[in-house]
Amino acid sequence: MPMSSSSQVMLVPENSKNSLAVNMTITNGYLRYNDSIDPVLSNLNMVMPARQWTCILGRSGCGKTSMLRYLAGLLDQQVTWSGALSISANNRELPDLSNQIAYMAQQDLLLPWLSVLDNVTLSSKFGAKTSKAGKDKALTLLAKVGLADNAHHFPQQLSGGMRQRAALARTLMQDKPVVLMDEPFSALDAVTRYRLQDLACELLKNKTVVLITHEPQEAIRLADQIYIMQGNPAAAERLQVPSTATPRPFDAECAQLQQQIMTCLAQEYGTEHE
Ligand SMILES: Nc1ncnc2c1ncn2[C@@H]1O[C@H](COP(=O)(O)OP(=O)(O)OP(=O)(O)O)[C@@H](O)[C@H]1O
């Protein structure tokens, strides 16, 4: 089923009801799981500006998901944290990010007893009956991610990549000012990934987006800024990205950045794989 390129329903970010511009800053972040002796993160400094995509790379197990889950408020009972997480929106400090986040986890977290359509509309209706406009928007998003024919299927009837697309549609449906995504395109074939990167870039233009990826080219294509998480415990190093608009065509400057990313990532492995 081809992905839809036209639609009767407006999905553009200008239509968004939730236009809070949220800035997040982590200063001297330290995180240790309560059942571990060693910290996962230490001396972590990151700035995640409003209306920008911050992409995070780092070797498997270095603490990227832990950082994202901490931001999402999902680790409060399990970890010891110190350092500052400051959040501001429209020039006012916010105590936390409650009700401001759409979180797309590595596992799709689709509810197996609900249809794909109901999974997509669930997060936006909070138990209320979905409006006709809400249902139309969900159906349009499902068409955009290539699942128009699967709206009434159940998650277990979908392939891994299809489930990931359904989870992406659900995230795009939520219209939250902060969008946290953990490897959202990892299960997709190259062309689908490329198209859905474009779609997410268009629809999340005005959001504060934090995206974890293992693909340097994906980060280079989408990022307004890139952090590499390194060390044990991990800290974050910021890399300069080209000033061109995203989604960014791959040019010589991007190739140089890719080389720089690979060099940073390879340092983490030392000589153990040589
Ligand atoms: N609930 C937990 N309790 C204790 N340790 C944990 C817990 N969850 C994760 N860890 C540990 O924290 C470290 C970082 O894990 P995390 O999932 O954040 O890494 P990651 O960089 O996202 O990895 P990947 O790229 O493979 O997804 C790992 O050593 C992991 O074993």
The ligand as an ORCA input file, in Angstrom:
! r2SCAN-3c Opt
* xyz 0 1
  N      15.951     -0.974     35.125
  C      17.287     -1.035     35.128
  N      17.965     -1.404     36.239
  C      19.319     -1.456     36.245
  N      20.093     -1.172     35.173
  C      19.451     -0.815     34.044
  C      18.042     -0.731     33.952
  N      17.721     -0.345     32.680
  C      18.880     -0.203     32.028
  N      19.933     -0.475     32.844
  C      21.342     -0.406     32.486
  O      21.657      0.941     32.175
  C      22.619      0.966     31.136
  C      22.113      1.868     30.021
  O      20.976      1.271     29.423
  P      20.138      2.056     28.305
  O      18.983      1.185     27.914
  O      19.843      3.412     28.806
  O      21.219      2.129     27.131
  P      21.066      2.597     25.613
  O      22.207      3.496     25.331
  O      19.715      3.133     25.364
  O      21.249      1.223     24.836
  P      20.668      0.719     23.392
  O      21.344      1.585     22.356
  O      21.129     -0.694     23.325
  O      19.182      0.870     23.418
  C      22.869     -0.475     30.696
  O      24.037     -0.932     31.319
  C      21.669     -1.204     31.242
  O      22.010     -2.528     31.582
*
